[in-house]
Amino acid sequence: MHEKVILVIYGRGGHKEQMRRLLNELKKNSPNLQFVSIADVEDQFGSLLHYKCPEPRDKFNVWSAPFKIPYSALITLIQCIRLSFKHEISGIVSTGPGMAVLPSILFRLLSKQVIYIESWSRFYSGSLTGRFMYYIANVFYVQNKSMLAIFPKAKYSGRL
């Protein structure tokens, strides 16, 4: 039997910084926390196993987004399946971006816990990923109280 681990999915920039802060807090409460990760950057958090996925979008070419986002999501989904064969995934935590949507659907279908944390940079409108994850995640956190008007069933967590 494989050891239970959580899967963390995050992106570059603010997504990565928020995940770094979250993992630091989780490790304070659970020093033996074991996790695997998928991101569009190299692992910097000491995960048991890390897969790097293609960047989900090109900020300089809006026309590539309809192709890059589904491709990145599909690659991430395949990576999740690979991780599931190597580790017993107990749940998934994501700070975004959109590459977390398909894996989150997969793990919800497998009756696993899915937690999503909407970006701290959101005050008056939800991110595209957040608008999907609101309906997928078991627990959906917002970091700004003003976002409770957009996502009424969310939990306010404060800033990471």
Disulfide bonds with the S-S distance in Angstrom:
none
